[in-house]
């Protein structure tokens, strides 16, 4: 698994983590699932796409998701993002775009691919980095959460003035790892249709993030795709 991390700052920061027994156990689990003929999403080369797309040294915003889309052809290692062409867009992403339109009058309805955000310093991190096709949460509590908690710790410790966007109760549990004296934590309901009405609408996370970055002399994110 370690060799699929190509980006040098993450590769260096995480090198010792791959000696931990929990990651060896996770690797064994994934190999056994594959041997049983189960289709693991995304493909292995994309498991660390979030890290390879956004160097540790360049993280400005973290948007934390739960696990990859379990539909073949959708997931490719960036939270909430999917490979084009895809119609209709995933429902959570539709709602993210609706809030972006309301917040900054940006209309991104023609694409599901958030790669341009990642390349500007938005770490699109899922807490669990793989899933079995057709079975959401199939790889929950297998070790990925401990690994991605380590990533959050690394951003917290090594970066300054990062915006952590935590949507929903699951993501908000990670706030305990973040020093709010040197970072901004934005907590709002999840954009899922099941919860968006509880306060996601009108939460303005995109303008809040850019205002914070601007106030700390960082270039703002162009959220338009």
N, C-alpha and C positions, 0 to 999 in steps of 0.2 A: 504493500500500500504506500509506503513512504516514497517510493520512486515516482509515484504519480503526482507528488507535489513538486512542481517545476520552479515555482517562484522562490528566489533565493532567500528573502528575508523570513518567510514562513518556514522554509526548509531548515534553516539554521535554528530558528526559535523552537521548532517542534521535534528536533532530532532526538533528544533524550526521551521524549514522550513515547516514541515508538518502541522503546525498550520496556515499557510498562506491560505487565502481564495482562491487563484488561484489554489492551489492543490486540495482543496475540490471540486471546480468546475470541474477540470480535472477528478477527481475520479467519479463524478456524470456522466459526459459525457461518460466515458468508461463503466460504469455500464449500462447506457441507450443503448449504442451501442450493448452491449452484450445481453440485453433484447430483442432487435430487431432481434436477430439471426445472427448478424454479427460476423465473426470470427476475433478475435483480435490476432495479432502476435507480438512478441512471446507469449507463455503462461505466465500468470501473475507471476509465480514463477521465470521467467527469465527476467522480466523487468529491474531489477537492477543487472543483472549478471556481468556487467562491474565493478560495485562497489564491489560486493562480491568476484570477482576474483582478484582484485588489491587494497589492502588497501591504504587509503590515505597516510599513513606513509611510503609507499614503492613505490610511483609513481616516475618513472624515465622518462617516455616518455608518451605523450598523442597523440593518433591518432584520430582525430575528423571526424566522418562521419555525414551523414544527417539523414536518418531514416532507419529502418530495411528493409531487403529484404521482399517483399510482397508475396513471394511464400511459401506455406505451407511446413514446414520441413526444411527451410533454416535458418531463423532468430533464434538466441538464445541469443540475448542480448549483443553481442560484435560487434562493427563496422567492416564492411567488412568481417567478419568471417561467416562461415556457418557450419551446422552439416554435417558430413560425413555419408554415401557416397553420393557424389553429382557430377554428370558428365553431361554436362561440368561444370567447375567451373564458378561462376559469372564473367562477363566480366571485371569488375573493379579489382577483385581479380586476374584474369589472368594477367592483366597488372601490378599490384603490384609485382607479382612473376617474371614477365619478367624483371622489373627494378631491383629487388633483385638479379636476376641471373647476370645481366649486372654489377651491383654495387659490389657484394661480391662473385659472382660465386656460389651462393647457389640455389639449385633447389628444390622448395617445391611443384611441380605440383601434387603430389599424395594426397594432403589433402586440405580441405577448412577450417579446424579447427585451429584457431589462439590461442587457449587456452594456449599453452606453452608460448606465448609472454606475455599474461596477467599475468601469474604466475611469470614472471620475473620483473614485474613492468611497463608493457605497458598498460596504461588505454585506452581501445578500446571503446570510448564513441561516441554514436550517439547523435545528438542534439535533436532528437525526439525519444522516446524510445518505441513507439508502432506504429502499422500500421494496416489497415484493409486488410485482405487477398485479393490480386489481385488489390489493389488500392494504389499505391505509393503516399506518401504525404497526405493520407487521414486524418491524425491526426496532420497536420501542424497547427500552431497557436492556439492550444488548451491549452497551458500551459507548455508543456514539455520544450520548449526552455528556459523559465525563470528558470526552475529547473536545467537544465544542464548548463546554464550560472552560476548559483550558484556553481555548482561543479567546473567549471573552476576557479572561484574566490577563492574557497577553496584551490585548488592546488596551484594557484599563491601565495596565502598568507601564506600557511603553509609548503610549500616545497621549497627547493633551487635547482637550477641547473637542472631544468626539460627541456626536449626537447619537444616542442609543434610542431607537424607536422600537418600543415593546408593545405589540398589539396582542391583547388577550391575556387571560390569567396565566397561561402556561409560560409565555415569554416574560411576563412581569415577575415571575419567580426568580429570574436571573438578575433582577435589579440589585440583589444583595451582593453581587460580585463587582458592582460598579461604584466608583467613588464619585458621588454627585457634587463634590467640591471642585472637581476639575473636569467634569463632563456634564452634558445635559441629558437627562433621562425623560423621554416622552412616553407616557403611559396612556393608552386609550383602548377601548374595546376592539376586538378582532374584526377585520373587514368582512368576515364570513356573513352571508345572508342571515345566519342564525343570531348574530350579535351586533351587526353594524348599527342597528337602530338604537342601541343602548348608549350611544355617544360617539361612535366613530364619525358619523356625519357631523360636519362642522368643526372637527377637531384641528384642522389646518396643520398637519404635521410637516408638510413640505415647506411652507413659508416660515414656520417656527424654526425648522432646521437651518434654513438659509440665513435667517436673521441672526441666529446664534453664531454661525460660521463667519458671517460678515463682521459681527461685533468682536470676534477674536482674530481678525485679520487673516481669515482663510478665504480662498475663492469659493463662491457659492456653487451649488449643484445646478446644472441645467437639466431639469426634470423632463424636458421635451424629448421625445424619441423620434 
